[in-house]
Structures are given as structure tokens and as C-alpha cells.
Amino acid sequence: MSFGGQFFSGVLKPEIYGNWIQPIIGIFNMLPVIPAYFLLQKYGRKSILWSCTLGIAIALVCCGVAQILTANSDDKTAGGIASLSFLIIYIILFELSQGPVTWVYCTEIMTEQGLTLALSVNQLLTFLTQLLAPVL
């Protein structure tokens, strides 16, 4: 999420949290990939996907509730920290499950040309999302 700083700048005090939001999100986006490999070997894909997807859904609902409560509040810092925390939980669970499992599964069922096409479409849509999300 390259626009996390913009998203949270309206909720958290930019002079305190402004430059730290994006590195925090980046660290929590990178670190869970390492244990994901070992968890996949120990518990298997199906159990990890089901449990982490349930956790992802709960984290996103809680993040939305925190954003709604923050919008109706005078002190936006507590709600901003809560929503950022739930977003970090979402990122960790995604990187433990759906992030790596999708690519492992794709390499097993696709041909080399199909995988190349899928990666190209993924990168194009990610680029377009990065361009349009801050504007929207």
C-alpha cells in the first residue's frame, strides 16, 4: 500500500506519525513472507487459507468500524491508530496466506506462457490501482 501515508494523514497527526506510517506498513508487508514458507509445509494450504481468510475478514470489518467511529469523533488519533493496527493485521494475515499461496498454486497449474501472462496482467492492474486509488 504505497498511499498509506496519505490515507492516514487525515486521521493521525502528520507532525507525529506522518513519515513513519509508510515504513511501518512496508515492514509488516515484508516480514510475514518468511514464516509463510514454514507454515505452509507444516499445516498445508487449505487450513492456512481458511483460517487466515477468516482473520482477514474480521480485521477488515474492524478497520471499517474504527474508521466509522473515527469519522464521528473529535479525537481522531485513537481511531486512526486502531484502524492502522487492524490494517497491519490484515497485511500480516494476507502475507501469511493468500499472497504466497496464490503464486505457489499458479506455478503448479499454469504453463510458463500462462504464468507470464498472469504476472503481466497482475502488474498492469496493480499499477493502474496505484494510480487511481489516491484520486478516487
Buried (B, 14 or more C-beta within 10 A) or exposed (E): BEBBBEBBBEBBEEEEBEEEBBEBBBEBBEEBEEEBEEBBEEEEBEEBBEBBBEBBEBBBEBBEBBBEBBEEEEEBBBBBBBBBBBBBBBBBBBBBBBBBBEBEEBEEEBEEEEBEEBEEEEEEEEEEEEEEEEEE
